[in-house]
Amino acid sequence: ILVFFTVYAASCLVTCGKLFSTLFDLPYIPMMIVGAVFVLIYTVIGGFLAESASDFMQAMVMIIALGVIVCVGTASAGGLGAVIDNVKEIPGFLDFFGIATPQTVDGVQQTAGGAPLFGEAAAYGFLPVASALAWGLGYFGVPQVLLRFMAIRHESELKRSRRIATVWVLISLSIAVFIGLVGRTLYPTALATSSEAENVFILLSTNLLPPLLAGFVMAGILAATISSSDSYLLIAASAFAKNIYQGLFRRKASDREVLNISRITLLLIAVVAIIIALDENSVIFTIVSFAWAGFGATFGPLMLFSLFWKRTTRAGAVAGMLGGAAMVFVWNLLVRPMGGMWDIYELLPAFIFSGLCIIVVSLLTPEPSEEIQREFTEVKEGR
């Protein structure tokens, strides 16, 4: 939790840095640090209740901001048909088993006659498709998602919460992707690197909207950032304070002492996240994908096995968490750079490896007590 949430927090700070740097035309690093200080103060003062309430309000701002940009951008591009026609001209972009190949030099998109250059569509076989679909496995183990369900007041609210969450993901991700397509249509030669391309929302907002409305829409980016970063910081700090400090070192620690340790941990995580975010050319998507894989492979298989296989043991659980987390690093740093058939998103192999660790170690260790197995059966049967 500490490792991967620190990486997640760094991605949020990169977002703040890019937003403030672009808006105020100031250097990236000072703006990133300003964003970090703001998020840190807001999180320390607010706590979980304020964070949960503000998440709802921030979600409303994000929905309105996304909707406004999609509508205005689509109209400026000549309508939905014009956007789709532009995308069709990119070889391989709309092919399920094909992928577009931008012509780049040192990571910069090449253009000619005011249009970006693309090569022939490349093959996008079974393994890359499976690799992309593996993103869905992350939801089983991401703490900031699980925490929301754990905070539900009554189990009768689970079904409604699940529907709301699913609808929100469909809306937000679909609109986010479409904003990229609109930006490519309107500004084909702008934002020529992967890092710059993540500023497409800012570019559309500042160029297409009146200043006051653009400011509101830009607040949507800030809302998305702080609603995520406060979750990451709070969960990581409380995990250390409760599970490590109080759980291992000072079992009789008072609530005030645990709170102080949590705040100190918050500060340390923020400092490390700032160091990770110092690179102005960081690609937010790359940072997030690594942290997402880490959580999905560390906790996802364990959640599933704990719910559906009563033979899961404590030793198997620990082995699965350690094995999954380690495999994310091994695959990302050592195996994936080999390319070819090994260029698979690290979440998929790490998720499988974690599951195998749980099965093997659980079968090699004594089965859970009768009390645990009885409780498992009662919950499964809804008693």
Buried (B, 14 or more C-beta within 10 A) or exposed (E): BBBBBBBBBBBBBBBBBBBBBBBEEEEBBEBBBBBBEBBBEBBBEBBBEEBBEBBEEBBEBBBBBBBBBBEBBBEBBEEEEBBEEBBEEBBBBEEEEBBBBBEBEEEEBEBEEEEBEBEEBBEBEEBBEEBEEBBEBBBBBBBBBBBBEEEEEEEEEEEEEEEEBEEEEEBBEEBBEBBBBBBBBBBBEBBBBBBBBBBBBBBBBBBBBEEEBBEBBBBBBBBBBBBBBBBBBBBBBBBBBBEBBBEEEEEEBEEEBBBEBBBBBBEBBBEBBBEBBBBBEBBBEEBBBBBBBBBBBBBBBBEBBBEEEBBBBEBBBBBBBEBBBBBBBBBBEEBBEEEEEEEBBBBBBBBBBBBBBBBBBBEEBEEBEEEBEEEBEEEEEEE
